[in-house]
Amino acid sequence: MAPRKKTTLSKEEIAKKKSEQAKRRLEKIKNDPVLLAEYKEKERLKYLKKKEKGQRKCVKDMTPREHRKARKNWVAYSSDYRKKQKIQENTDKYANQNTPSSEDEIIPEVPLLNKEREAEARRRSIVQRKKRNSMLKRKDLLIANLKKKLASEQQKNRRLKQRMIKKKKAVTPKSKILEMAEDPNQKAELIKKALFGEVIQKQILDTKIKTQLNKTCLKTILSSPLTHKYKIWRLGNNAITYKKMGFNRTKYEAKQNKKRKDKELARLLIEVKKLTPSVKNFVHPLKPQNFDLLISVTKSISNHDEKNDVYKSASTALNKGTTIKQCCQTTILSVLKKKLHSADTTADLCQNL
């Protein structure tokens, strides 16, 4: 008799066979209480070992990525479980419907609901539905009214903005001229304005200003923001400079700064003379040995608080320090200049410094 050939199974068939064997084994364990207790204890120990190794983590110990992955797996497993439960319920229902009942089987009687309770429940349901519908209607009506009010307010806002824009356009000289240029009926008025501008331009360029009062008036007129906006100060591509209007802003500012520094130096010298009356000019306090004298004078002028070590007028102290520094530099330059034109030695120069 020829030996039997072994039938080779595919991977799917082997896996299916293994799963069926595992199911039968688990079913056998579940039917025996002793084996079931042993099985549960083994599973608990396995879980604890995996937890120690870090293979099983609590939700609080998971990273956000691990938490998302676990949630994704849980969704898939729970959906599979629900599908299986649904299939089992349908199978049981179908079996109960198609299985004939035996004569000895006692069918439990289903208690009938009280008709009064059923009517009361229906009445309450109708009342609640009416209340809910009335609330929804009131809400919809309120929303519609608010939308109407909002639309009207938005329309008012748009109209006010348009009016403001029109007013702004009417105020500016450029908008007036453009409006007159577009209107053919205002041609004569436009010619008058252009002629007036040409006459004023010719008068400004040709007239020589002599008195200081006239120079100040012209400076006030030509330094307004409106003339800078429309560049009226460039008449006929010729800029009206300080020579024509008799006013140099740079020189004026330098003059004002010089006046301010002279006042600061005079005040410092007065305070120094109060402490040391023998001082005649400001060169003596600038010497290094008199440095403490300058500090004390600056503190007294700047209202220095000795207790809290704070200057009440810090800007004054800073200005005084800057002025003293500039004076020191000027003194050093004057001494070095003397060295070039005299035969003094370096020791004499240091003594002078």
DOBA-341611 format. One line per 5 residues: number of its first residue (from 1); their letters; for each residue x, y, z of C-alpha. Coordinates in nm, 3 decimals. Layout:
# residues N
NUM	A	X,Y,Z; ... .
This chain:
# residues 353
1	MAPRK	0.000,0.000,0.000; 0.144,0.336,-0.109; 0.216,0.585,0.168; -0.019,0.882,0.201; 0.102,1.214,0.080 .
6	KTTLS	0.095,1.494,0.335; -0.135,1.776,0.229; 0.042,2.112,0.246; -0.163,2.393,0.394; -0.138,2.758,0.300 .
11	KEEIA	-0.044,3.029,0.552; -0.405,3.145,0.580; -0.528,2.794,0.651; -0.257,2.737,0.915; -0.344,3.065,1.089 .
16	KKKSE	-0.715,2.980,1.081; -0.648,2.636,1.227; -0.437,2.785,1.508; -0.703,3.040,1.597; -0.972,2.771,1.610 .
21	QAKRR	-0.755,2.558,1.840; -0.691,2.860,2.067; -1.066,2.930,2.082; -1.144,2.570,2.178; -0.870,2.579,2.442 .
26	LEKIK	-1.003,2.905,2.588; -1.359,2.773,2.588; -1.242,2.465,2.779; -1.062,2.688,3.036; -1.371,2.906,3.084 .
31	NDPVL	-1.587,2.604,3.161; -1.352,2.493,3.444; -1.337,2.742,3.741; -0.994,2.621,3.861; -0.834,2.650,3.517 .
36	LAEYK	-1.002,2.989,3.470; -0.852,3.126,3.796; -0.505,2.998,3.695; -0.543,3.151,3.348; -0.641,3.491,3.493 .
41	EKERL	-0.345,3.488,3.733; -0.104,3.407,3.447; -0.248,3.688,3.236; -0.215,3.933,3.528; 0.152,3.839,3.580 .
46	KYLKK	0.218,3.878,3.206; 0.063,4.225,3.212; 0.274,4.331,3.514; 0.595,4.212,3.345; 0.511,4.401,3.027 .
51	KEKGQ	0.433,4.711,3.234; 0.774,4.689,3.408; 0.949,4.662,3.070; 0.754,4.962,2.941; 0.557,4.768,2.679 .
56	RKCVK	0.228,4.868,2.844; 0.174,5.231,2.949; -0.098,5.420,3.128; -0.266,5.707,2.947; -0.100,5.967,3.173 .
61	DMTPR	0.247,5.825,3.088; 0.191,5.824,2.709; 0.326,6.084,2.471; 0.071,6.266,2.252; 0.167,6.049,1.953 .
66	EHRKA	0.130,5.723,2.149; -0.202,5.847,2.289; -0.335,5.914,1.936; -0.220,5.572,1.817; -0.384,5.394,2.115 .
71	RKNWV	-0.709,5.584,2.059; -0.705,5.490,1.690; -0.658,5.121,1.777; -0.932,5.141,2.040; -1.178,5.285,1.784 .
76	AYSSD	-1.102,5.000,1.543; -1.131,4.729,1.812; -1.454,4.872,1.957; -1.616,4.894,1.611; -1.526,4.529,1.544 .
81	YRKKQ	-1.666,4.430,1.884; -1.994,4.613,1.819; -2.029,4.448,1.479; -1.982,4.103,1.635; -2.235,4.184,1.907 .
86	KIQEN	-2.486,4.298,1.644; -2.439,3.976,1.447; -2.486,3.769,1.765; -2.806,3.956,1.856; -2.951,3.911,1.508 .
91	TDKYA	-2.864,3.539,1.515; -3.029,3.490,1.855; -3.335,3.685,1.744; -3.368,3.482,1.424; -3.328,3.155,1.620 .
96	NQNTP	-3.593,3.258,1.875; -3.840,3.354,1.604; -3.799,3.034,1.401; -3.775,2.787,1.690; -4.117,2.630,1.773 .
101	SSEDE	-4.214,2.655,2.137; -4.265,2.331,2.331; -4.592,2.260,2.509; -4.429,2.234,2.850; -4.258,2.578,2.816 .
106	IIPEV	-4.420,2.846,3.028; -4.435,3.183,2.851; -4.412,3.472,3.100; -4.697,3.716,3.074; -4.601,4.070,2.974 .
111	PLLNK	-4.765,4.322,3.209; -4.986,4.573,3.026; -4.914,4.941,3.071; -5.168,5.150,3.249; -5.368,5.351,2.994 .
116	EREAE	-5.389,5.654,3.222; -5.011,5.673,3.260; -4.969,5.641,2.884; -5.218,5.924,2.822; -5.046,6.147,3.081 .
121	ARRRS	-4.707,6.085,2.922; -4.848,6.172,2.580; -5.004,6.492,2.715; -4.676,6.602,2.880; -4.487,6.532,2.559 .
126	IVQRK	-4.730,6.752,2.361; -4.701,7.036,2.616; -4.321,7.024,2.611; -4.319,7.021,2.230; -4.544,7.330,2.219 .
131	KRNSM	-4.319,7.514,2.467; -4.010,7.424,2.267; -4.168,7.538,1.940; -4.280,7.871,2.092; -3.928,7.934,2.228 .
136	LKRKD	-3.777,7.861,1.885; -4.025,8.099,1.718; -3.942,8.378,1.964; -3.571,8.322,1.910; -3.609,8.334,1.529 .
141	LLIAN	-3.818,8.653,1.554; -3.558,8.817,1.781; -3.275,8.723,1.543; -3.469,8.863,1.245; -3.533,9.195,1.428 .
146	LKKKL	-3.169,9.224,1.531; -3.057,9.158,1.173; -3.288,9.436,1.048; -3.150,9.679,1.308; -2.793,9.583,1.221 .
151	ASEQQ	-2.859,9.637,0.848; -3.014,9.982,0.914; -2.722,10.086,1.139; -2.470,9.969,0.880; -2.652,10.171,0.613 .
156	KNRRL	-2.643,10.481,0.838; -2.272,10.427,0.900; -2.203,10.403,0.526; -2.398,10.724,0.458; -2.211,10.911,0.733 .
161	KQRMI	-1.877,10.792,0.595; -1.973,10.910,0.246; -2.072,11.251,0.385; -1.744,11.280,0.574; -1.548,11.188,0.261 .
166	KKKKA	-1.738,11.451,0.062; -1.670,11.713,0.330; -1.302,11.623,0.341; -1.279,11.649,-0.037; -1.449,11.990,-0.030 .
171	VTPKS	-1.207,12.123,0.237; -0.878,12.062,0.054; -0.760,12.317,-0.207; -0.669,12.042,-0.453; -1.019,11.892,-0.450 .
176	KILEM	-1.170,12.239,-0.504; -0.949,12.306,-0.806; -1.018,11.960,-0.954; -1.392,12.007,-0.906; -1.377,12.347,-1.075 .
181	AEDPN	-1.172,12.205,-1.363; -1.433,11.935,-1.427; -1.718,12.190,-1.431; -1.716,12.394,-1.759; -1.937,12.667,-1.604 .
186	QKAEL	-1.661,12.760,-1.353; -1.393,12.829,-1.612; -1.386,13.204,-1.536; -1.343,13.140,-1.160; -1.060,12.896,-1.230 .
191	IKKAL	-0.882,13.155,-1.448; -0.911,13.410,-1.166; -0.751,13.170,-0.917; -0.469,13.084,-1.158; -0.408,13.456,-1.228 .
196	FGEVI	-0.400,13.528,-0.855; -0.140,13.254,-0.805; 0.079,13.388,-1.087; 0.063,13.742,-0.949; 0.159,13.629,-0.596 .
201	QKQIL	0.446,13.421,-0.738; 0.584,13.717,-0.935; 0.554,13.947,-0.632; 0.741,13.704,-0.403; 1.022,13.645,-0.654 .
206	DTKIK	1.068,14.008,-0.760; 1.018,14.196,-0.433; 1.328,14.243,-0.218; 1.252,14.215,0.154; 1.430,14.472,0.370 .
211	TQLNK	1.277,14.490,0.718; 1.292,14.208,0.973; 0.914,14.225,1.026; 0.844,14.156,0.658; 1.094,13.869,0.661 .
216	TCLKT	0.920,13.715,0.963; 0.577,13.747,0.798; 0.700,13.581,0.478; 0.866,13.304,0.677; 0.538,13.238,0.863 .
221	ILSSP	0.341,13.218,0.539; 0.586,12.992,0.351; 0.659,12.754,0.641; 0.298,12.637,0.692; 0.210,12.263,0.656 .
226	LTHKY	-0.020,12.335,0.359; 0.260,12.492,0.153; 0.486,12.194,0.229; 0.207,11.951,0.132; 0.156,12.099,-0.215 .
231	KIWRL	0.522,12.217,-0.251; 0.414,12.577,-0.314; 0.756,12.693,-0.189; 0.904,12.576,-0.522; 0.765,12.859,-0.740 .
236	GNNAI	0.852,12.822,-1.108; 1.103,12.541,-1.026; 1.298,12.794,-0.816; 1.318,12.702,-0.449; 1.256,12.992,-0.209 .
241	TYKKM	1.566,12.960,0.009; 1.660,13.140,0.329; 1.840,13.409,0.122; 1.508,13.511,-0.037; 1.296,13.483,0.274 .
246	GFNRT	1.568,13.612,0.507; 1.565,13.314,0.740; 1.819,13.033,0.787; 1.687,12.754,1.008; 2.028,12.592,1.066 .
251	KYEAK	2.192,12.915,1.178; 1.892,13.000,1.392; 1.910,12.665,1.576; 2.286,12.698,1.624; 2.234,13.046,1.765 .
256	QNKKR	1.971,12.921,2.006; 2.199,12.636,2.122; 2.484,12.883,2.178; 2.256,13.103,2.389; 2.147,12.804,2.597 .
261	KDKEL	2.508,12.693,2.656; 2.613,13.045,2.752; 2.336,13.053,3.013; 2.443,12.714,3.152; 2.808,12.821,3.175 .
266	ARLLI	2.712,13.150,3.343; 2.506,12.966,3.601; 2.790,12.719,3.666; 3.039,13.004,3.708; 2.807,13.184,3.954 .
271	EVKKL	2.775,12.870,4.166; 3.153,12.811,4.154; 3.218,13.170,4.269; 2.984,13.119,4.563; 3.204,12.831,4.683 .
276	TPSVK	3.543,12.978,4.580; 3.533,13.359,4.535; 3.891,13.370,4.401; 3.782,13.215,4.067; 3.772,13.476,3.788 .
281	NFVHP	3.700,13.275,3.472; 3.576,12.926,3.377; 3.921,12.784,3.290; 4.025,12.749,3.656; 3.743,12.504,3.755 .
286	LKPQN	3.818,12.285,3.449; 4.155,12.178,3.590; 4.172,11.815,3.715; 4.239,11.916,4.076; 3.909,12.109,4.079 .
291	FDLLI	3.701,11.820,3.947; 3.525,11.767,4.284; 3.422,12.133,4.283; 3.245,12.093,3.947; 3.066,11.778,4.069 .
296	SVTKS	2.936,11.951,4.383; 2.818,12.253,4.180; 2.639,12.029,3.925; 2.468,11.839,4.207; 2.345,12.159,4.370 .
301	ISNHD	2.206,12.293,4.038; 2.038,11.959,3.952; 1.878,11.924,4.301; 2.066,11.606,4.394; 1.915,11.402,4.679 .
306	EKNDV	2.211,11.275,4.887; 1.999,11.033,5.088; 1.853,10.839,4.793; 2.137,10.929,4.549; 1.886,11.057,4.289 .
311	YKSAS	1.882,11.368,4.067; 1.545,11.545,4.076; 1.621,11.707,3.738; 1.835,11.447,3.560; 1.816,11.621,3.220 .
316	TALNK	1.978,11.934,3.368; 2.265,11.724,3.506; 2.317,11.559,3.165; 2.319,11.896,2.986; 2.569,12.035,3.236 .
321	GTTIK	2.794,11.731,3.191; 2.785,11.766,2.810; 2.864,12.138,2.832; 3.159,12.080,3.070; 3.295,11.807,2.839 .
326	QCCQT	3.281,12.041,2.538; 3.452,12.315,2.740; 3.733,12.076,2.836; 3.785,11.977,2.472; 3.792,12.344,2.367 .
331	TILSV	4.050,12.425,2.638; 4.274,12.132,2.535; 4.259,12.241,2.170; 4.348,12.599,2.261; 4.651,12.480,2.465 .
336	LKKKL	4.769,12.253,2.182; 4.729,12.540,1.939; 4.954,12.755,2.160; 5.220,12.481,2.146; 5.244,12.519,1.769 .
341	HSADT	5.301,12.894,1.790; 5.523,12.909,2.103; 5.843,12.758,2.240; 5.690,12.618,2.561; 5.800,12.274,2.670 .
346	TADLC	5.568,11.980,2.720; 5.593,12.022,3.099; 5.468,12.381,3.073; 5.178,12.268,2.855; 5.083,11.995,3.104 .
351	QNL	5.095,12.253,3.380; 4.866,12.480,3.180; 4.629,12.189,3.122 .
